[in-house]
Amino acid sequence: MKRLIESDLSAWLAAPHRLPLVLRGARQVGKTWLVRELARAHGKTLVELNLERDPSHRRAFRSNDPRVILGDLEIARAQELDPTRTLLFLDEIQAAPELFAKLRWFAEELPELPVVAAGSLLELVLGGAIFNMPVGRIQYRHVEPMGFVEYLEAHGQRRLVTALAGWTPTKKLSDAVHDKATEWLERFAMVGGMPAIVALDAGGASPRSCREAQRELAATYRDDFGKYGTRIPRDVLDAVLHAAVRSIGQKFVYERVGADLKGQQAKRALELLAAAKLCHFVTHTAANGLPLGGEAKANVRKVILLDVGLAHAWLGTPASRVFPNAAELSSEIRARLAEQMAGQALRLLEPSSGDGPRLYYWHREGGRPGEVDYVVEVGGRVVPVEIKAGSSGAMKSLHQFMADKRSTLAVRVDTNPPSVMEVDVLTTQRDRARYTLLSLPLYLLHRLPELAPGLGSRSGRGAR
């Protein structure tokens, strides 16, 4: 299966001054496969050490001299290893976190040897273990579940991918393309983007089999909670995770998690789950300018999950010979799933390096209530994104946001074909809002950075 992050990893490998790379991400998002594919694609000898499966690999790193370490690996493997033709992969490094301190020596004394580290629930260990991180001497990449385009590629739908890539705001998307893309999007909404589940679906597995695999994967995450019981009880993590599922699209209120659970305990558990990448925060921002994080309130936030497929596992959405269609789901569940999928798509628009993708939303503070589902930075502009699970819905909050912020471009995500229109309305507060509205179905949200430039002029006919 093709992954879009592959090009980013290839660029890292080719960089003249690369540093050791740490891949962050939840279990089963494809980190190990990506490293193996990177080595294969570039003709590198892969030295893969799984430190959880075989703790004895630690012995090769007793020295701080990278060349001694490489020599010990040559003896262990009975193989000569040319550092310029080798890729060293430390998988499940959370089982030996002290090895992070060793990475600095590779960066400084053996830079010609590319080194990658990855692990499951890595951030939980980084938050609790005591060891020295080589600050400034390692790089990070965040690996997300597969996006919709990757899902289509896995199913051999390249013509559809090409058709979606060719749409511009100046032309109409054909009904045939819209209908087919919508059909595939509805299936993606049930399968999700976890690579193993996508592979099952692409291989012809039944919806029942895919759902069962999602449930088994969700169970493995819950089993992992037991490894960190000394930090926080497993039942607390479990309760908070299920509360996150129930609150997708809504402000997360710690006091509502459970009657016997204190707010501070729930907050700590949620932060651990977010650190482990099982869920992601959507933080409130005043959105008066860039950067969006400059006016964010960390104590006011919503939550989305790692993947929409896992949301179904935790929600208990049925699947048998076929997946349920959207009309068979409750309106509340449809709204949650739409916001979940939009959040996943928007995370893929953000840089995978550094601290990784971050999501923001806006709500009015004081006065009448009002909320915009997401706020993003596109081309140096603050752009609000309103999510609709169906083909219609009021946009009172979006109109008021545009009037208050004097913004010129907004995005509405719904089930209609893509379009662009000029809006000129009076808000419920009698303020005038004039802006360009880019309406996109979820299957085109990944193209937002390409489509937004050039939109947002004050010209054009008003539409009410």
Contacts in CASP RR format, 6 or more apart in sequence:
PFRMAT RR
TARGET T0000
AUTHOR 0000-0000-0000
METHOD contacts of the structure
MODEL  1
MKRLIESDLSAWLAAPHRLPLVLRGARQVGKTWLVRELARAHGKTLVELN
LERDPSHRRAFRSNDPRVILGDLEIARAQELDPTRTLLFLDEIQAAPELF
AKLRWFAEELPELPVVAAGSLLELVLGGAIFNMPVGRIQYRHVEPMGFVE
YLEAHGQRRLVTALAGWTPTKKLSDAVHDKATEWLERFAMVGGMPAIVAL
DAGGASPRSCREAQRELAATYRDDFGKYGTRIPRDVLDAVLHAAVRSIGQ
KFVYERVGADLKGQQAKRALELLAAAKLCHFVTHTAANGLPLGGEAKANV
RKVILLDVGLAHAWLGTPASRVFPNAAELSSEIRARLAEQMAGQALRLLE
PSSGDGPRLYYWHREGGRPGEVDYVVEVGGRVVPVEIKAGSSGAMKSLHQ
FMADKRSTLAVRVDTNPPSVMEVDVLTTQRDRARYTLLSLPLYLLHRLPE
LAPGLGSRSGRGAR
1 146 0 8 1.000
1 150 0 8 1.000
1 153 0 8 1.000
1 154 0 8 1.000
1 195 0 8 1.000
1 198 0 8 1.000
1 199 0 8 1.000
1 202 0 8 1.000
2 150 0 8 1.000
2 153 0 8 1.000
2 154 0 8 1.000
3 30 0 8 1.000
3 34 0 8 1.000
3 37 0 8 1.000
3 146 0 8 1.000
3 150 0 8 1.000
4 147 0 8 1.000
4 149 0 8 1.000
4 150 0 8 1.000
4 348 0 8 1.000
5 34 0 8 1.000
5 141 0 8 1.000
5 143 0 8 1.000
5 144 0 8 1.000
5 352 0 8 1.000
6 34 0 8 1.000
6 37 0 8 1.000
6 38 0 8 1.000
6 41 0 8 1.000
8 141 0 8 1.000
8 352 0 8 1.000
8 353 0 8 1.000
9 21 0 8 1.000
9 34 0 8 1.000
9 38 0 8 1.000
9 141 0 8 1.000
10 38 0 8 1.000
10 41 0 8 1.000
10 42 0 8 1.000
12 18 0 8 1.000
12 21 0 8 1.000
12 139 0 8 1.000
12 141 0 8 1.000
13 38 0 8 1.000
13 42 0 8 1.000
13 87 0 8 1.000
13 114 0 8 1.000
17 111 0 8 1.000
18 111 0 8 1.000
18 114 0 8 1.000
18 139 0 8 1.000
19 107 0 8 1.000
19 136 0 8 1.000
19 137 0 8 1.000
19 138 0 8 1.000
19 139 0 8 1.000
20 103 0 8 1.000
20 106 0 8 1.000
20 107 0 8 1.000
20 114 0 8 1.000
20 115 0 8 1.000
20 116 0 8 1.000
20 117 0 8 1.000
20 134 0 8 1.000
20 137 0 8 1.000
20 138 0 8 1.000
20 139 0 8 1.000
21 114 0 8 1.000
21 115 0 8 1.000
21 116 0 8 1.000
21 117 0 8 1.000
21 138 0 8 1.000
21 139 0 8 1.000
21 140 0 8 1.000
21 141 0 8 1.000
22 116 0 8 1.000
22 117 0 8 1.000
22 118 0 8 1.000
22 122 0 8 1.000
22 138 0 8 1.000
22 139 0 8 1.000
22 140 0 8 1.000
22 141 0 8 1.000
23 31 0 8 1.000
23 34 0 8 1.000
23 35 0 8 1.000
23 116 0 8 1.000
23 117 0 8 1.000
23 118 0 8 1.000
23 119 0 8 1.000
23 140 0 8 1.000
23 141 0 8 1.000
23 142 0 8 1.000
23 143 0 8 1.000
24 118 0 8 1.000
24 122 0 8 1.000
24 123 0 8 1.000
24 140 0 8 1.000
24 141 0 8 1.000
24 142 0 8 1.000
24 143 0 8 1.000
24 277 0 8 1.000
24 356 0 8 1.000
25 31 0 8 1.000
25 119 0 8 1.000
25 122 0 8 1.000
25 123 0 8 1.000
25 142 0 8 1.000
25 143 0 8 1.000
25 144 0 8 1.000
25 277 0 8 1.000
26 120 0 8 1.000
26 121 0 8 1.000
26 221 0 8 1.000
26 276 0 8 1.000
26 277 0 8 1.000
26 278 0 8 1.000
26 306 0 8 1.000
27 120 0 8 1.000
27 121 0 8 1.000
27 217 0 8 1.000
27 220 0 8 1.000
27 221 0 8 1.000
27 224 0 8 1.000
28 194 0 8 1.000
28 195 0 8 1.000
28 196 0 8 1.000
28 217 0 8 1.000
28 220 0 8 1.000
29 143 0 8 1.000
29 144 0 8 1.000
29 145 0 8 1.000
29 194 0 8 1.000
29 195 0 8 1.000
29 277 0 8 1.000
29 306 0 8 1.000
30 143 0 8 1.000
30 195 0 8 1.000
31 91 0 8 1.000
31 118 0 8 1.000
31 119 0 8 1.000
31 143 0 8 1.000
32 91 0 8 1.000
32 118 0 8 1.000
33 195 0 8 1.000
34 143 0 8 1.000
35 46 0 8 1.000
35 48 0 8 1.000
35 87 0 8 1.000
35 89 0 8 1.000
35 91 0 8 1.000
35 116 0 8 1.000
35 118 0 8 1.000
36 46 0 8 1.000
36 48 0 8 1.000
36 89 0 8 1.000
38 44 0 8 1.000
38 87 0 8 1.000
38 116 0 8 1.000
39 45 0 8 1.000
39 46 0 8 1.000
39 87 0 8 1.000
39 89 0 8 1.000
40 46 0 8 1.000
42 87 0 8 1.000
43 85 0 8 1.000
44 85 0 8 1.000
44 86 0 8 1.000
44 87 0 8 1.000
44 114 0 8 1.000
45 79 0 8 1.000
45 81 0 8 1.000
45 82 0 8 1.000
45 85 0 8 1.000
45 86 0 8 1.000
45 87 0 8 1.000
46 86 0 8 1.000
46 87 0 8 1.000
46 89 0 8 1.000
47 73 0 8 1.000
47 77 0 8 1.000
47 81 0 8 1.000
47 86 0 8 1.000
47 87 0 8 1.000
47 88 0 8 1.000
47 89 0 8 1.000
48 89 0 8 1.000
48 91 0 8 1.000
49 57 0 8 1.000
49 60 0 8 1.000
49 88 0 8 1.000
49 89 0 8 1.000
49 90 0 8 1.000
49 91 0 8 1.000
50 57 0 8 1.000
50 91 0 8 1.000
50 92 0 8 1.000
51 57 0 8 1.000
51 58 0 8 1.000
51 90 0 8 1.000
51 91 0 8 1.000
51 92 0 8 1.000
51 93 0 8 1.000
51 95 0 8 1.000
51 96 0 8 1.000
51 99 0 8 1.000
52 91 0 8 1.000
52 92 0 8 1.000
52 94 0 8 1.000
52 95 0 8 1.000
53 92 0 8 1.000
55 95 0 8 1.000
55 96 0 8 1.000
57 96 0 8 1.000
58 96 0 8 1.000
58 99 0 8 1.000
59 72 0 8 1.000
60 69 0 8 1.000
60 72 0 8 1.000
60 73 0 8 1.000
60 76 0 8 1.000
61 69 0 8 1.000
61 96 0 8 1.000
61 99 0 8 1.000
61 102 0 8 1.000
63 69 0 8 1.000
63 72 0 8 1.000
64 102 0 8 1.000
64 105 0 8 1.000
65 105 0 8 1.000
65 109 0 8 1.000
66 105 0 8 1.000
66 106 0 8 1.000
66 109 0 8 1.000
66 110 0 8 1.000
66 113 0 8 1.000
67 109 0 8 1.000
67 110 0 8 1.000
69 102 0 8 1.000
70 81 0 8 1.000
70 83 0 8 1.000
70 86 0 8 1.000
70 88 0 8 1.000
70 110 0 8 1.000
70 113 0 8 1.000
71 81 0 8 1.000
73 81 0 8 1.000
73 88 0 8 1.000
74 80 0 8 1.000
74 81 0 8 1.000
83 110 0 8 1.000
83 112 0 8 1.000
83 113 0 8 1.000
84 112 0 8 1.000
84 113 0 8 1.000
86 113 0 8 1.000
86 114 0 8 1.000
87 114 0 8 1.000
87 115 0 8 1.000
87 116 0 8 1.000
88 106 0 8 1.000
88 113 0 8 1.000
88 114 0 8 1.000
88 115 0 8 1.000
88 116 0 8 1.000
89 115 0 8 1.000
89 116 0 8 1.000
89 117 0 8 1.000
89 118 0 8 1.000
90 96 0 8 1.000
90 99 0 8 1.000
90 115 0 8 1.000
90 116 0 8 1.000
90 117 0 8 1.000
90 118 0 8 1.000
91 117 0 8 1.000
91 118 0 8 1.000
91 119 0 8 1.000
92 118 0 8 1.000
92 119 0 8 1.000
92 120 0 8 1.000
93 99 0 8 1.000
93 100 0 8 1.000
93 117 0 8 1.000
93 118 0 8 1.000
93 119 0 8 1.000
93 122 0 8 1.000
94 119 0 8 1.000
94 120 0 8 1.000
94 121 0 8 1.000
94 122 0 8 1.000
94 124 0 8 1.000
94 125 0 8 1.000
97 125 0 8 1.000
97 126 0 8 1.000
97 129 0 8 1.000
97 131 0 8 1.000
98 131 0 8 1.000
99 117 0 8 1.000
100 117 0 8 1.000
100 131 0 8 1.000
100 132 0 8 1.000
100 133 0 8 1.000
100 134 0 8 1.000
100 138 0 8 1.000
101 131 0 8 1.000
101 132 0 8 1.000
101 133 0 8 1.000
101 134 0 8 1.000
103 115 0 8 1.000
103 117 0 8 1.000
103 134 0 8 1.000
103 137 0 8 1.000
103 138 0 8 1.000
104 134 0 8 1.000
104 137 0 8 1.000
104 138 0 8 1.000
106 113 0 8 1.000
106 115 0 8 1.000
107 134 0 8 1.000
107 137 0 8 1.000
107 138 0 8 1.000
108 137 0 8 1.000
120 224 0 8 1.000
121 224 0 8 1.000
121 227 0 8 1.000
121 228 0 8 1.000
121 276 0 8 1.000
122 276 0 8 1.000
123 275 0 8 1.000
123 276 0 8 1.000
123 277 0 8 1.000
124 228 0 8 1.000
124 231 0 8 1.000
124 272 0 8 1.000
124 275 0 8 1.000
124 276 0 8 1.000
126 133 0 8 1.000
126 275 0 8 1.000
127 275 0 8 1.000
128 231 0 8 1.000
139 353 0 8 1.000
139 354 0 8 1.000
140 353 0 8 1.000
140 354 0 8 1.000
140 355 0 8 1.000
140 356 0 8 1.000
141 352 0 8 1.000
141 353 0 8 1.000
142 277 0 8 1.000
142 352 0 8 1.000
142 353 0 8 1.000
142 354 0 8 1.000
142 356 0 8 1.000
142 357 0 8 1.000
143 352 0 8 1.000
144 344 0 8 1.000
144 347 0 8 1.000
144 348 0 8 1.000
144 352 0 8 1.000
144 357 0 8 1.000
145 192 0 8 1.000
145 193 0 8 1.000
145 194 0 8 1.000
145 195 0 8 1.000
145 306 0 8 1.000
145 307 0 8 1.000
145 344 0 8 1.000
146 154 0 8 1.000
146 192 0 8 1.000
146 193 0 8 1.000
146 194 0 8 1.000
146 195 0 8 1.000
146 198 0 8 1.000
147 188 0 8 1.000
147 193 0 8 1.000
147 344 0 8 1.000
147 345 0 8 1.000
147 348 0 8 1.000
147 446 0 8 1.000
148 184 0 8 1.000
148 185 0 8 1.000
148 188 0 8 1.000
148 345 0 8 1.000
148 442 0 8 1.000
148 443 0 8 1.000
148 446 0 8 1.000
149 161 0 8 1.000
149 164 0 8 1.000
149 446 0 8 1.000
150 193 0 8 1.000
150 198 0 8 1.000
151 184 0 8 1.000
151 188 0 8 1.000
151 191 0 8 1.000
151 192 0 8 1.000
151 193 0 8 1.000
151 198 0 8 1.000
152 158 0 8 1.000
152 160 0 8 1.000
152 161 0 8 1.000
152 184 0 8 1.000
153 161 0 8 1.000
154 198 0 8 1.000
154 199 0 8 1.000
154 202 0 8 1.000
155 184 0 8 1.000
155 201 0 8 1.000
155 202 0 8 1.000
156 202 0 8 1.000
157 184 0 8 1.000
160 177 0 8 1.000
160 180 0 8 1.000
160 181 0 8 1.000
160 184 0 8 1.000
163 174 0 8 1.000
163 177 0 8 1.000
163 181 0 8 1.000
164 177 0 8 1.000
164 181 0 8 1.000
164 443 0 8 1.000
164 444 0 8 1.000
164 447 0 8 1.000
165 447 0 8 1.000
167 173 0 8 1.000
167 177 0 8 1.000
167 418 0 8 1.000
167 444 0 8 1.000
167 447 0 8 1.000
168 451 0 8 1.000
169 418 0 8 1.000
169 419 0 8 1.000
169 420 0 8 1.000
169 438 0 8 1.000
169 451 0 8 1.000
169 455 0 8 1.000
172 417 0 8 1.000
173 417 0 8 1.000
173 418 0 8 1.000
175 417 0 8 1.000
178 417 0 8 1.000
178 441 0 8 1.000
181 441 0 8 1.000
181 443 0 8 1.000
181 444 0 8 1.000
182 415 0 8 1.000
182 441 0 8 1.000
182 443 0 8 1.000
184 443 0 8 1.000
185 441 0 8 1.000
185 442 0 8 1.000
185 443 0 8 1.000
186 323 0 8 1.000
186 325 0 8 1.000
186 326 0 8 1.000
187 201 0 8 1.000
187 323 0 8 1.000
188 308 0 8 1.000
188 341 0 8 1.000
189 308 0 8 1.000
189 326 0 8 1.000
189 337 0 8 1.000
189 341 0 8 1.000
190 207 0 8 1.000
190 210 0 8 1.000
190 309 0 8 1.000
190 312 0 8 1.000
190 317 0 8 1.000
190 319 0 8 1.000
190 323 0 8 1.000
190 324 0 8 1.000
191 197 0 8 1.000
191 198 0 8 1.000
191 201 0 8 1.000
191 210 0 8 1.000
191 309 0 8 1.000
191 323 0 8 1.000
192 198 0 8 1.000
192 307 0 8 1.000
192 308 0 8 1.000
192 309 0 8 1.000
192 310 0 8 1.000
193 307 0 8 1.000
193 308 0 8 1.000
193 309 0 8 1.000
194 214 0 8 1.000
194 217 0 8 1.000
194 307 0 8 1.000
194 309 0 8 1.000
194 310 0 8 1.000
196 213 0 8 1.000
196 217 0 8 1.000
197 210 0 8 1.000
197 213 0 8 1.000
197 214 0 8 1.000
197 217 0 8 1.000
197 309 0 8 1.000
200 209 0 8 1.000
200 210 0 8 1.000
200 213 0 8 1.000
201 210 0 8 1.000
205 213 0 8 1.000
206 321 0 8 1.000
207 319 0 8 1.000
207 320 0 8 1.000
207 321 0 8 1.000
207 322 0 8 1.000
207 323 0 8 1.000
208 319 0 8 1.000
208 320 0 8 1.000
208 321 0 8 1.000
210 319 0 8 1.000
211 312 0 8 1.000
211 313 0 8 1.000
211 317 0 8 1.000
211 318 0 8 1.000
211 319 0 8 1.000
214 309 0 8 1.000
214 310 0 8 1.000
214 312 0 8 1.000
214 313 0 8 1.000
215 313 0 8 1.000
217 310 0 8 1.000
217 313 0 8 1.000
218 310 0 8 1.000
218 313 0 8 1.000
218 314 0 8 1.000
221 278 0 8 1.000
221 310 0 8 1.000
222 234 0 8 1.000
222 238 0 8 1.000
222 241 0 8 1.000
224 276 0 8 1.000
225 234 0 8 1.000
225 237 0 8 1.000
225 238 0 8 1.000
226 234 0 8 1.000
228 237 0 8 1.000
228 272 0 8 1.000
231 272 0 8 1.000
232 265 0 8 1.000
232 268 0 8 1.000
232 269 0 8 1.000
232 272 0 8 1.000
236 261 0 8 1.000
236 265 0 8 1.000
236 266 0 8 1.000
236 269 0 8 1.000
237 269 0 8 1.000
237 272 0 8 1.000
237 273 0 8 1.000
239 257 0 8 1.000
239 258 0 8 1.000
239 261 0 8 1.000
239 266 0 8 1.000
239 269 0 8 1.000
240 257 0 8 1.000
240 261 0 8 1.000
240 266 0 8 1.000
240 269 0 8 1.000
240 270 0 8 1.000
240 273 0 8 1.000
241 273 0 8 1.000
241 278 0 8 1.000
241 279 0 8 1.000
241 314 0 8 1.000
242 314 0 8 1.000
243 252 0 8 1.000
243 256 0 8 1.000
243 257 0 8 1.000
243 258 0 8 1.000
243 266 0 8 1.000
244 252 0 8 1.000
244 270 0 8 1.000
244 273 0 8 1.000
244 279 0 8 1.000
244 303 0 8 1.000
244 305 0 8 1.000
245 305 0 8 1.000
245 311 0 8 1.000
245 314 0 8 1.000
245 315 0 8 1.000
247 253 0 8 1.000
247 302 0 8 1.000
247 303 0 8 1.000
248 302 0 8 1.000
248 303 0 8 1.000
248 304 0 8 1.000
248 305 0 8 1.000
248 311 0 8 1.000
248 336 0 8 1.000
248 337 0 8 1.000
248 339 0 8 1.000
248 340 0 8 1.000
249 282 0 8 1.000
249 302 0 8 1.000
249 304 0 8 1.000
249 335 0 8 1.000
249 336 0 8 1.000
249 339 0 8 1.000
249 340 0 8 1.000
249 373 0 8 1.000
250 302 0 8 1.000
251 300 0 8 1.000
251 301 0 8 1.000
251 302 0 8 1.000
251 363 0 8 1.000
252 270 0 8 1.000
252 301 0 8 1.000
252 302 0 8 1.000
252 303 0 8 1.000
254 263 0 8 1.000
254 264 0 8 1.000
254 266 0 8 1.000
254 267 0 8 1.000
254 270 0 8 1.000
255 263 0 8 1.000
255 266 0 8 1.000
257 263 0 8 1.000
257 266 0 8 1.000
258 266 0 8 1.000
270 279 0 8 1.000
270 303 0 8 1.000
273 279 0 8 1.000
274 280 0 8 1.000
274 281 0 8 1.000
274 303 0 8 1.000
277 306 0 8 1.000
278 305 0 8 1.000
278 306 0 8 1.000
279 303 0 8 1.000
279 304 0 8 1.000
279 305 0 8 1.000
279 306 0 8 1.000
280 303 0 8 1.000
280 304 0 8 1.000
280 305 0 8 1.000
280 306 0 8 1.000
280 343 0 8 1.000
280 347 0 8 1.000
280 357 0 8 1.000
280 359 0 8 1.000
281 301 0 8 1.000
281 302 0 8 1.000
281 303 0 8 1.000
281 358 0 8 1.000
281 359 0 8 1.000
282 301 0 8 1.000
282 302 0 8 1.000
282 303 0 8 1.000
282 304 0 8 1.000
282 343 0 8 1.000
282 359 0 8 1.000
282 360 0 8 1.000
282 361 0 8 1.000
282 374 0 8 1.000
283 293 0 8 1.000
283 296 0 8 1.000
283 297 0 8 1.000
283 298 0 8 1.000
283 300 0 8 1.000
283 301 0 8 1.000
283 358 0 8 1.000
283 359 0 8 1.000
283 360 0 8 1.000
283 361 0 8 1.000
284 296 0 8 1.000
284 297 0 8 1.000
284 300 0 8 1.000
284 301 0 8 1.000
284 360 0 8 1.000
284 361 0 8 1.000
284 362 0 8 1.000
284 363 0 8 1.000
285 292 0 8 1.000
285 293 0 8 1.000
285 294 0 8 1.000
285 295 0 8 1.000
285 296 0 8 1.000
285 297 0 8 1.000
285 360 0 8 1.000
285 361 0 8 1.000
285 362 0 8 1.000
285 375 0 8 1.000
286 295 0 8 1.000
286 362 0 8 1.000
286 365 0 8 1.000
287 295 0 8 1.000
287 360 0 8 1.000
287 362 0 8 1.000
287 375 0 8 1.000
287 382 0 8 1.000
287 384 0 8 1.000
287 401 0 8 1.000
287 405 0 8 1.000
288 295 0 8 1.000
288 382 0 8 1.000
288 405 0 8 1.000
289 295 0 8 1.000
289 382 0 8 1.000
290 377 0 8 1.000
290 380 0 8 1.000
290 382 0 8 1.000
291 377 0 8 1.000
292 358 0 8 1.000
292 360 0 8 1.000
292 375 0 8 1.000
292 376 0 8 1.000
292 377 0 8 1.000
292 382 0 8 1.000
293 358 0 8 1.000
293 360 0 8 1.000
296 360 0 8 1.000
302 361 0 8 1.000
304 339 0 8 1.000
304 340 0 8 1.000
304 343 0 8 1.000
304 344 0 8 1.000
304 359 0 8 1.000
305 311 0 8 1.000
305 314 0 8 1.000
305 340 0 8 1.000
307 344 0 8 1.000
308 337 0 8 1.000
308 340 0 8 1.000
308 341 0 8 1.000
308 344 0 8 1.000
311 336 0 8 1.000
311 337 0 8 1.000
311 340 0 8 1.000
312 319 0 8 1.000
315 333 0 8 1.000
317 324 0 8 1.000
317 329 0 8 1.000
317 333 0 8 1.000
318 324 0 8 1.000
326 334 0 8 1.000
326 389 0 8 1.000
329 337 0 8 1.000
331 389 0 8 1.000
334 389 0 8 1.000
334 390 0 8 1.000
335 387 0 8 1.000
335 389 0 8 1.000
337 389 0 8 1.000
338 387 0 8 1.000
338 388 0 8 1.000
338 389 0 8 1.000
338 390 0 8 1.000
338 413 0 8 1.000
338 442 0 8 1.000
339 373 0 8 1.000
339 387 0 8 1.000
341 442 0 8 1.000
342 373 0 8 1.000
342 374 0 8 1.000
342 385 0 8 1.000
342 387 0 8 1.000
342 413 0 8 1.000
342 442 0 8 1.000
342 445 0 8 1.000
343 359 0 8 1.000
343 374 0 8 1.000
345 442 0 8 1.000
345 445 0 8 1.000
345 446 0 8 1.000
346 357 0 8 1.000
346 359 0 8 1.000
346 374 0 8 1.000
346 376 0 8 1.000
346 385 0 8 1.000
346 445 0 8 1.000
347 357 0 8 1.000
347 359 0 8 1.000
348 357 0 8 1.000
348 446 0 8 1.000
349 357 0 8 1.000
349 376 0 8 1.000
349 446 0 8 1.000
349 448 0 8 1.000
349 449 0 8 1.000
350 356 0 8 1.000
350 357 0 8 1.000
350 358 0 8 1.000
351 357 0 8 1.000
359 374 0 8 1.000
360 374 0 8 1.000
360 375 0 8 1.000
360 376 0 8 1.000
361 371 0 8 1.000
361 372 0 8 1.000
361 373 0 8 1.000
361 374 0 8 1.000
361 375 0 8 1.000
362 371 0 8 1.000
362 372 0 8 1.000
362 375 0 8 1.000
362 384 0 8 1.000
362 401 0 8 1.000
363 369 0 8 1.000
363 370 0 8 1.000
363 371 0 8 1.000
363 372 0 8 1.000
364 370 0 8 1.000
364 371 0 8 1.000
364 397 0 8 1.000
364 400 0 8 1.000
368 428 0 8 1.000
368 429 0 8 1.000
370 396 0 8 1.000
370 397 0 8 1.000
370 400 0 8 1.000
371 397 0 8 1.000
372 384 0 8 1.000
372 385 0 8 1.000
372 386 0 8 1.000
372 397 0 8 1.000
372 398 0 8 1.000
372 401 0 8 1.000
373 385 0 8 1.000
373 386 0 8 1.000
373 387 0 8 1.000
374 384 0 8 1.000
374 385 0 8 1.000
374 387 0 8 1.000
375 382 0 8 1.000
375 383 0 8 1.000
375 384 0 8 1.000
375 385 0 8 1.000
376 382 0 8 1.000
376 383 0 8 1.000
376 385 0 8 1.000
376 448 0 8 1.000
377 383 0 8 1.000
378 409 0 8 1.000
378 448 0 8 1.000
378 449 0 8 1.000
378 452 0 8 1.000
379 449 0 8 1.000
379 452 0 8 1.000
379 453 0 8 1.000
381 407 0 8 1.000
381 408 0 8 1.000
381 409 0 8 1.000
381 452 0 8 1.000
382 405 0 8 1.000
382 407 0 8 1.000
383 407 0 8 1.000
383 409 0 8 1.000
383 410 0 8 1.000
383 411 0 8 1.000
383 448 0 8 1.000
383 452 0 8 1.000
384 398 0 8 1.000
384 401 0 8 1.000
384 402 0 8 1.000
384 407 0 8 1.000
384 410 0 8 1.000
384 411 0 8 1.000
385 410 0 8 1.000
385 411 0 8 1.000
385 412 0 8 1.000
385 413 0 8 1.000
386 395 0 8 1.000
386 397 0 8 1.000
386 398 0 8 1.000
386 410 0 8 1.000
386 411 0 8 1.000
386 412 0 8 1.000
386 413 0 8 1.000
387 413 0 8 1.000
388 412 0 8 1.000
388 413 0 8 1.000
388 414 0 8 1.000
388 415 0 8 1.000
389 414 0 8 1.000
389 415 0 8 1.000
390 414 0 8 1.000
390 415 0 8 1.000
391 414 0 8 1.000
391 415 0 8 1.000
391 416 0 8 1.000
392 414 0 8 1.000
393 414 0 8 1.000
395 412 0 8 1.000
396 427 0 8 1.000
396 428 0 8 1.000
398 410 0 8 1.000
398 412 0 8 1.000
399 423 0 8 1.000
399 425 0 8 1.000
399 427 0 8 1.000
399 428 0 8 1.000
399 433 0 8 1.000
400 427 0 8 1.000
400 428 0 8 1.000
400 429 0 8 1.000
400 431 0 8 1.000
400 433 0 8 1.000
401 407 0 8 1.000
401 410 0 8 1.000
402 410 0 8 1.000
402 423 0 8 1.000
402 433 0 8 1.000
402 434 0 8 1.000
402 435 0 8 1.000
403 427 0 8 1.000
403 429 0 8 1.000
403 431 0 8 1.000
403 432 0 8 1.000
403 433 0 8 1.000
404 431 0 8 1.000
407 435 0 8 1.000
408 435 0 8 1.000
408 436 0 8 1.000
408 456 0 8 1.000
408 457 0 8 1.000
408 458 0 8 1.000
409 435 0 8 1.000
409 436 0 8 1.000
409 438 0 8 1.000
409 452 0 8 1.000
409 455 0 8 1.000
409 456 0 8 1.000
410 423 0 8 1.000
410 435 0 8 1.000
410 436 0 8 1.000
410 437 0 8 1.000
410 438 0 8 1.000
411 437 0 8 1.000
411 438 0 8 1.000
411 439 0 8 1.000
411 440 0 8 1.000
411 448 0 8 1.000
411 452 0 8 1.000
412 437 0 8 1.000
412 438 0 8 1.000
412 439 0 8 1.000
412 440 0 8 1.000
413 439 0 8 1.000
413 440 0 8 1.000
413 441 0 8 1.000
413 442 0 8 1.000
413 445 0 8 1.000
414 439 0 8 1.000
414 441 0 8 1.000
415 441 0 8 1.000
416 439 0 8 1.000
416 441 0 8 1.000
417 441 0 8 1.000
418 438 0 8 1.000
418 439 0 8 1.000
418 440 0 8 1.000
418 441 0 8 1.000
418 444 0 8 1.000
419 439 0 8 1.000
420 436 0 8 1.000
420 437 0 8 1.000
420 438 0 8 1.000
420 439 0 8 1.000
420 455 0 8 1.000
421 436 0 8 1.000
421 437 0 8 1.000
421 439 0 8 1.000
421 462 0 8 1.000
421 463 0 8 1.000
422 434 0 8 1.000
422 435 0 8 1.000
422 436 0 8 1.000
422 437 0 8 1.000
422 459 0 8 1.000
422 460 0 8 1.000
422 461 0 8 1.000
422 462 0 8 1.000
422 463 0 8 1.000
423 433 0 8 1.000
423 434 0 8 1.000
423 435 0 8 1.000
423 436 0 8 1.000
423 437 0 8 1.000
423 462 0 8 1.000
423 463 0 8 1.000
423 464 0 8 1.000
424 432 0 8 1.000
424 433 0 8 1.000
424 434 0 8 1.000
424 462 0 8 1.000
424 463 0 8 1.000
424 464 0 8 1.000
425 432 0 8 1.000
425 433 0 8 1.000
425 464 0 8 1.000
426 432 0 8 1.000
426 433 0 8 1.000
427 433 0 8 1.000
434 458 0 8 1.000
434 462 0 8 1.000
435 456 0 8 1.000
436 455 0 8 1.000
436 456 0 8 1.000
436 457 0 8 1.000
438 448 0 8 1.000
438 451 0 8 1.000
438 452 0 8 1.000
438 455 0 8 1.000
440 447 0 8 1.000
440 448 0 8 1.000
440 451 0 8 1.000
444 451 0 8 1.000
END
